[in-house]
Amino acid sequence: MKVSEVVEAIKENIINPNSLQLVDDHEEIQGITSMYQNLGAGYVFMLKASESSKKYMESALSCKPALIITDFEVDTFKAFHGQVNIIYIEHYNDVSIEMVELFYGEHISQLKYIAVTGTNGKTTTSHFIGRLLSELGLKVATVGTLGIYDHTYEKVVFTHSTPTTPMHFEFAEVIKYFSLRDYDYIVYEATSIALDQRRTDFIRNELGVFNNFSPEHLDYHLTMENYLASKLKLAALSDQCLINADVPEYRSAMDDSFHFSKYQDTYYRFSTDIDHIDLVVGDNQYRVKPKFLGEHNYINLATSIFALLKLGYDVNSVIEASDRISPPVHRFELFSKNTYDFILDFAHTPIAINESIVNAMRYAEKVDKKLIVMVTGIGLRGYEKIRMTMQEVPENLHHLVLAAEQIGYEDEYEIVRMMQASLPATYDGTNTVTAVSRQEGIVKAIEHADANSIILLTGINEPQHYRGELLDHDDKSFIYDHLEQ
């Protein structure tokens, strides 16, 4: 493909088509990207206008791209017009989607897609759907917060990938990778921000799954109405939808009668207990006994089972497969070291924190142990989110550790003060301790534990952002090292 062919494909969005003069049009284009980290010689570089993106131009020029497409104002980069082909466009997202289809269309059409949206549980639900399909003999990739996984549950590392839902061209490269390996499905997390930015508008989903809805990402969406509108965009991108009927905000997306509920009379229904899930499918009842614990995991598994049933898979085969699978890592993961018992749970939104602690309380009661919980204030997510999280902490825990994490450039001591000020009144100096980092919080939790207790660690168990640095961290590795000292 030549530069002139690309220009022809998007000519309706070019601001100055009559004055456009190509510097060079004899070499074949080698690829396309919007990430300067992925840019190579002969590539098309999609440069979106922003306050910080002008600095990417210099890096781009050093890579000798074949063409730069940008929605900056015409002649913003006039000084470089003689060095490289630069065209100025309007409607950046429209052009990005056209470019994805031009460069990757044959690969996109080779696969089927299932998208999962909601405030909590997108990661676990996506992985459960992928693992159920894999158990049924299909080749399935999973894309989301934990990264990109193949059908053997091995992580596939790409040069650069945006967390959760990749950007347009990143996602297209992922699709190409699995298309060339004859995959059947990609199951992915569709975040509200990605839907608003139209990152997946070039994908036609076989199924869109809507699992829950509560306040989140309001720093981006500003209002709950905007947040909901972004979520609901998934319905228009999907051939059919599976809706949690217990969420009134999602009911407008119901396209038939085959949806699920814990409380209403829907075609798919479920109830959970400490060690099993009861399902109702039409007039038939089933029981699933997973190999793991956690009611929030059970809810996500029930949702995933219903997703496959809505796609027409055999109910008995899906139920059998559900008895064999496990959740993704750090989703209510139990392990022990020395005399200490731990639960790792990647809960980091207010509702998820509450669900995680309630499930841990039930488990601790079952095994007759005291529960020590670490809850984190996440600096990168804002003080309002910290306040909301603390208000969701159940009362009467045996001991609570409050720790700041993912601090960024925020004041960790102020984060901890905010956490203390927002707690239920039953917590004071007799049952609460504070820490200014995730690692310090883990140490303090261990100091208050013994053989008759279990420690729940919530929050973001990942490398920690601190003052512009990314500090390597993994809870389990840190615990093992600490207890071996």
ABEGO torsion letter per residue (X at the ends): XBAAAAAAAAAAABABAAABBBABAABBBAEBBABAAABBBGBBBBBBBBAAAAAAAAAAAAAGBABBBBABBBGAAAAAAAABBBBBBBGAAAAAAAAAAAAAAAAAAABBBBBBBEABGAAAAAAAAAAAAAAAGBBBBBBEAAEBBBAAGBBBBBABBBBGBBBAAAAAAAAAAAAAAGBABBBBBBBAAAAAAGAAAABBBABBBBABBBBBGAAAAGBAAAAAAAAAAAAAABABBBBBAABAAAAAABABABBBBAABBBABBBBBBAABBBBBBEABBBBBBBABBEAAAAAAAAAAAAAAAAAGBBAAAAAAAAAABBBBBGBGBBBBBEABBBBBBBBABAAAAAAAAAAAAAAAAAAGBBBBBBBBBBAAAEAAAAAAAAAABBBGBABBBBBBBGAEABBAAAAAAAAAAABBAABBAAABBBBABAAAAAAAAAAABBAABBBBBBEBBBBBBBGGBBBBBBAAAAAAAAAAX
